[in-house]
């Protein structure tokens, strides 16, 4: 006897979501247009937009990496203090 998939298995959800996305894309194509700010013909505005995008991409990564480096350094300092006490 063939094993049946659950009603909402991962594969079925992915196929349903993909089909829904295609239907919505066909029904509302104007929703897919980019905002005019993203593709401005003015070089100054485009450069500012790209610089801001880069900053907002790098900033959270830098915060996470900086926090991780600080925690690692602090853990090493605490380990050294423990060894000095012994």
Protein Blocks (a to p, Z undefined) as FASTA:
>chain_A
ZZdddfklfklmmmmmmmmmmmmmmmmmmlmpccfklmccblklmmmmmmmmmmmmmmmm
mmmmmmmmmmmmmmmmmmmmmmmmZZ
